[in-house]
């Protein structure tokens, strides 16, 4: 996955921010914070994960589907992405 290696620094930065958000959520739960605030933090973490997923997926689709010259490989990649999305949205 050349696109992941190419964007490694940016992706790792996003993952580290997500880690900070998860740590803040853990602290909020340990501190017995207000449930509304905990829900906001959960939504923030989910949004950050979804954003990361979409960034990697977008790059993957461009590199392994759109730019793929071989139609059979394109079809296999598209099927793999479809399976992934079915799992992701459950």
DAGI-V752195 format. One record per backbone hydrogen bond with DSSP energy under -1.0 kcal/mol. NH is the residue of the N-H (numbers start at 1). CO is the residue of the C=O. Records with the same first field share a line. If there is no record, write none. Layout:
# DAGI-V752195
NH = CO ; CO
This chain:
# DAGI-V752195
5 = 1
6 = 2
7 = 3
11 = 7
12 = 8
13 = 9
14 = 10
15 = 11
16 = 12
17 = 13
18 = 14
19 = 15
20 = 16
21 = 17
22 = 18
23 = 19
24 = 20
25 = 21
26 = 22
27 = 23
28 = 24
29 = 25
30 = 26
31 = 27
32 = 29
33 = 28
38 = 34
39 = 35
40 = 36
41 = 37
42 = 38
43 = 39
44 = 40
45 = 41
46 = 42
47 = 43
48 = 44
49 = 45
50 = 46
51 = 47
52 = 48
53 = 49
54 = 50
55 = 51
56 = 52
57 = 53
58 = 54
59 = 55
60 = 56
61 = 57
62 = 58
63 = 59
64 = 60
65 = 61
66 = 61
67 = 62
74 = 70
75 = 71
76 = 72
77 = 73
78 = 74
79 = 75
80 = 76
81 = 77
82 = 78
83 = 79
84 = 80
85 = 81
86 = 82
87 = 83
88 = 84
89 = 85
